């Protein structure tokens, strides 16, 4: 009889503060609004069907497909987009307590992981999703351990490190401003509005917010408005004046001016080009 023995050395648990907040299974259907957005937690985004691309403010991951995993840091603007005729289907984990960074880098950034030849990764997502649907008394504990195993597999196979998310947390005031802008972009918002909201002075608001987003609050607000306007131009037949009003611009002429400065064409021309490309209103 053959016998092999391997001893295991206990290692420090570097994932002790990791916490699974939620898991979801989604499909990017035709009516999905692909608008850049952010979260206060780390997301692990795993593709199980379809093909498309993942968009960030400063980078695009092209041709993502089954087996790809995208790690999204907290407060990072992102959205997914299916290619025509091949809708993306994916699991998303919301994870608190930790974030990821590429080895030898000090900043957090979005990370692409190719697990197309590793079916075990999909099994971990499937098991977590199955557990949360069972509502068993041990569901939370099992999902937590499966999450930790997933993270260890990522660390073992990818050139990444895990860091405490508390080291990268946006201040409570900045997070409050960002959430307010994301939700109320159609309103008349000024720095005075944000001063009343947070009880901070204008200089501190602008400086602190730009530290985390790269944009001043007003620049960020205009970006949200223009992104939403692009979606409405592509997906609806609303008049330009109505879109300008719905996205918070004070007038159609100011909207047209801001849109042209951002995209190099007028809103009308953008809509015409979208129709030519097959993005006609549905």
C-alpha positions as CSV (number, residue, x, y, z in Angstrom):
1,X,0.0,0.0,0.0
2,X,1.4,3.4,-1.0
3,X,1.2,6.2,1.5
4,X,2.2,9.9,1.0
5,X,2.1,12.5,3.8
6,X,2.2,16.2,3.4
7,X,2.3,18.6,6.3
8,X,0.5,21.9,6.2
9,X,2.0,25.0,7.8
10,X,-0.5,27.4,9.2
11,X,-0.3,30.8,7.6
12,X,-1.5,34.2,8.8
13,X,-5.1,34.8,7.6
14,X,-4.7,37.9,5.5
15,X,-8.4,37.9,4.5
16,X,-9.7,38.1,8.0
17,X,-11.5,41.4,7.3
18,X,-13.0,40.3,4.0
19,X,-16.8,40.3,3.9
20,X,-19.2,39.2,1.1
21,X,-22.0,41.8,0.8
22,X,-24.0,40.3,-2.1
23,X,-23.9,38.1,-5.1
24,X,-26.0,38.5,-8.2
25,X,-26.5,36.8,-11.6
26,X,-27.4,39.2,-14.4
27,X,-27.8,39.4,-18.2
28,X,-27.1,42.5,-20.3
29,X,-30.3,42.6,-22.3
30,X,-31.2,45.2,-24.9
31,X,-33.0,47.5,-22.5
32,X,-30.0,47.6,-20.1
33,X,-28.7,51.2,-19.5
34,X,-24.9,51.0,-19.9
35,X,-24.1,54.1,-18.0
36,X,-20.8,54.6,-16.0
37,X,-21.4,54.2,-12.3
38,X,-19.5,53.4,-9.1
39,X,-19.8,51.5,-5.8
40,X,-18.3,52.0,-2.4
41,X,-17.1,48.3,-2.4
42,X,-14.9,46.1,-4.5
43,X,-16.7,44.1,-7.3
44,X,-15.6,40.8,-8.7
45,X,-17.3,40.5,-12.1
46,X,-17.2,37.0,-13.7
47,X,-18.5,36.3,-17.3
48,X,-20.3,33.0,-17.9
49,X,-21.9,33.7,-21.3
50,X,-21.7,36.1,-24.3
51,X,-19.0,38.6,-25.4
52,X,-18.6,42.3,-25.0
53,X,-16.4,44.9,-23.5
54,X,-15.8,46.5,-20.1
55,X,-15.6,50.3,-20.0
56,X,-13.9,52.5,-17.5
57,X,-13.3,56.3,-17.6
58,X,-9.7,55.8,-18.7
59,X,-9.5,52.3,-20.1
60,X,-11.5,49.7,-22.0
61,X,-11.2,45.9,-21.7
62,X,-12.2,44.7,-25.2
63,X,-13.6,41.3,-26.2
64,X,-14.4,40.0,-22.7
65,X,-15.9,36.5,-22.8
66,X,-16.7,33.4,-20.7
67,X,-14.1,32.8,-18.1
68,X,-12.9,36.4,-17.7
69,X,-12.9,38.0,-14.3
70,X,-12.7,41.8,-13.9
71,X,-11.8,43.2,-10.5
72,X,-13.3,46.7,-9.9
73,X,-11.9,48.9,-7.1
74,X,-14.2,51.0,-4.9
75,X,-15.3,54.3,-6.4
76,X,-14.2,53.4,-9.9
77,X,-16.5,54.3,-12.7
78,X,-17.4,51.4,-14.9
79,X,-20.0,49.7,-17.1
80,X,-20.3,46.6,-19.2
81,X,-21.5,46.5,-22.9
82,X,-22.5,43.4,-24.9
83,X,-21.6,43.0,-28.5
84,X,-24.6,42.8,-30.9
85,X,-26.2,39.4,-30.8
86,X,-24.2,38.0,-27.9
87,X,-25.5,39.3,-24.6
88,X,-23.2,39.1,-21.6
89,X,-24.3,37.0,-18.6
90,X,-22.3,37.3,-15.5
91,X,-22.0,36.9,-11.7
92,X,-21.1,39.9,-9.6
93,X,-19.8,39.7,-6.1
94,X,-19.8,42.8,-3.8
95,X,-16.9,42.5,-1.4
96,X,-16.1,44.8,1.6
97,X,-12.9,45.0,3.5
98,X,-10.3,44.4,0.8
99,X,-9.2,45.7,-2.5
100,X,-6.6,44.5,-5.1
101,X,-3.6,46.1,-6.8
102,X,-1.1,44.9,-9.3
103,X,2.2,43.8,-7.9
104,X,4.8,46.6,-7.7
105,X,2.1,49.3,-8.0
106,X,0.9,51.5,-5.2
107,X,-2.4,52.6,-6.6
108,X,-5.6,50.6,-7.1
109,X,-6.7,50.0,-10.6
110,X,-9.1,47.7,-12.5
111,X,-7.6,44.3,-13.1
112,X,-8.4,41.8,-15.8
113,X,-8.0,38.1,-15.0
114,X,-8.2,35.3,-17.7
115,X,-9.7,32.2,-16.2
116,X,-11.0,30.7,-19.4
117,X,-9.1,27.5,-18.9
118,X,-10.0,27.2,-15.1
119,X,-13.5,25.9,-14.7
120,X,-13.1,25.8,-10.9
121,X,-13.4,29.6,-10.7
122,X,-16.9,29.4,-12.2
123,X,-17.7,26.5,-9.8
124,X,-17.0,28.8,-6.9
125,X,-19.3,31.5,-8.2
126,X,-22.0,28.9,-8.9
127,X,-21.7,27.4,-5.4
128,X,-22.0,30.8,-3.7
129,X,-25.1,31.7,-5.8
130,X,-26.6,28.3,-5.0
131,X,-26.0,28.8,-1.3
132,X,-27.6,32.3,-1.1
133,X,-30.7,30.9,-2.8
134,X,-31.0,28.1,-0.4
135,X,-31.3,30.4,2.7
136,X,-29.8,27.7,4.9
137,X,-28.7,28.6,8.4
138,X,-25.1,28.1,7.4
139,X,-25.4,30.0,4.1
140,X,-23.4,33.1,5.2
141,X,-20.6,31.1,6.7
142,X,-20.3,28.8,3.6
143,X,-20.4,31.8,1.2
144,X,-17.7,33.6,3.2
145,X,-15.4,30.6,3.0
146,X,-16.0,30.2,-0.7
147,X,-15.2,33.9,-1.2
148,X,-11.9,33.5,0.7
149,X,-11.0,30.5,-1.4
150,X,-11.8,32.5,-4.6
151,X,-9.6,35.3,-3.5
152,X,-6.7,32.9,-2.6
153,X,-7.0,31.4,-6.1
154,X,-6.8,34.9,-7.6
155,X,-3.7,35.7,-5.6
156,X,-2.1,32.3,-6.4
157,X,-2.6,32.7,-10.2
158,X,-2.4,36.4,-10.9
159,X,0.2,39.1,-10.3
160,X,-1.9,41.0,-7.7
161,X,-1.8,41.8,-4.0
162,X,-4.7,42.2,-1.7
163,X,-4.8,45.4,0.5
164,X,-7.2,46.6,3.2
165,X,-10.0,48.6,1.6
166,X,-9.9,51.0,4.6
167,X,-6.6,52.4,3.2
168,X,-8.4,53.6,0.1
169,X,-11.8,54.7,1.5
170,X,-13.3,57.9,0.2
171,X,-14.1,60.3,3.0
172,X,-17.7,60.2,4.2
173,X,-18.3,63.7,2.9
174,X,-17.0,62.9,-0.5
175,X,-19.0,59.7,-0.7
176,X,-22.1,61.7,0.2
177,X,-21.4,64.3,-2.5
178,X,-20.8,61.6,-5.1
179,X,-24.0,59.8,-4.2
180,X,-25.9,63.0,-4.3
181,X,-24.6,63.9,-7.7
182,X,-25.3,60.4,-9.1
183,X,-28.9,60.6,-7.9
184,X,-29.8,64.3,-8.4
185,X,-27.9,65.3,-11.5
186,X,-31.1,66.7,-13.1
187,X,-31.4,69.3,-10.4
188,X,-29.8,72.7,-10.3
189,X,-26.6,71.9,-8.3
190,X,-23.9,74.4,-7.5
191,X,-20.9,74.4,-5.0
192,X,-23.2,76.3,-2.7
193,X,-25.6,73.3,-2.8
194,X,-22.8,70.9,-1.8
195,X,-21.6,73.3,0.9
196,X,-25.0,73.1,2.6
197,X,-25.1,69.4,2.1
198,X,-21.7,68.7,3.8
199,X,-21.1,71.8,5.8
200,X,-17.6,72.1,4.2
201,X,-16.2,75.1,2.5
202,X,-16.0,75.2,-1.3
203,X,-12.2,74.9,-1.6
204,X,-12.1,71.8,0.6
205,X,-15.0,70.2,-1.3
206,X,-13.3,70.7,-4.7
207,X,-9.9,69.6,-3.5
208,X,-11.1,66.5,-1.6
209,X,-13.5,65.4,-4.3
210,X,-10.9,65.7,-7.0
211,X,-8.4,63.7,-5.0
212,X,-10.6,60.6,-5.3
213,X,-12.3,61.1,-8.7
214,X,-9.8,63.2,-10.7
215,X,-12.6,65.8,-11.3
216,X,-14.1,68.7,-9.5
217,X,-17.7,68.1,-8.3
218,X,-19.0,70.3,-11.1
219,X,-16.9,68.6,-13.7
220,X,-18.1,65.2,-12.4
221,X,-21.7,66.4,-12.5
222,X,-21.4,67.5,-16.1
223,X,-19.9,64.1,-17.0
224,X,-22.8,62.3,-15.4
225,X,-25.2,64.6,-17.3
226,X,-23.5,64.0,-20.7
227,X,-23.3,60.3,-20.2
228,X,-27.0,60.1,-19.5
229,X,-27.8,62.4,-22.4
230,X,-25.8,60.0,-24.7
231,X,-28.0,57.1,-23.6
232,X,-31.2,59.1,-24.1
233,X,-30.1,60.2,-27.6
234,X,-29.3,56.6,-28.5
235,X,-32.3,54.9,-27.0
236,X,-35.2,57.4,-27.2
237,X,-36.9,59.8,-29.6
238,X,-37.1,62.6,-27.0
239,X,-36.6,66.1,-28.4
240,X,-33.2,67.6,-27.8
241,X,-34.8,70.3,-25.5
242,X,-36.4,67.7,-23.4
243,X,-33.2,65.7,-23.0
244,X,-31.3,68.9,-22.0
245,X,-33.9,69.6,-19.3
246,X,-34.1,66.0,-18.1
247,X,-30.3,65.9,-17.6
248,X,-30.0,69.2,-15.7
249,X,-28.8,71.6,-18.4
250,X,-30.2,75.1,-18.0
251,X,-31.0,75.5,-21.7
252,X,-30.8,73.6,-25.0
253,X,-28.1,75.9,-26.3
254,X,-25.9,75.3,-23.3
255,X,-26.4,71.6,-23.6
256,X,-25.5,71.6,-27.2
257,X,-22.4,73.7,-26.5
258,X,-21.2,71.3,-23.7
259,X,-22.0,68.2,-25.7
260,X,-20.1,69.5,-28.7
261,X,-17.1,70.4,-26.5
262,X,-17.1,66.8,-25.1
263,X,-17.8,64.8,-28.2
264,X,-16.9,67.1,-31.1
265,X,-20.4,66.9,-32.7
266,X,-23.8,68.2,-31.9
267,X,-26.4,66.1,-30.1
268,X,-28.5,65.8,-33.3
269,X,-25.5,64.5,-35.2
270,X,-24.7,62.1,-32.4
271,X,-28.2,60.7,-32.6
272,X,-28.0,60.4,-36.4
273,X,-24.7,58.5,-36.1
274,X,-26.1,56.2,-33.5
275,X,-29.0,55.3,-35.8
276,X,-26.5,54.5,-38.6
277,X,-24.5,52.3,-36.2
278,X,-27.7,50.3,-35.3
279,X,-28.4,52.0,-31.9
280,X,-31.8,53.3,-33.0
281,X,-34.4,54.1,-30.3
282,X,-36.2,51.0,-29.1
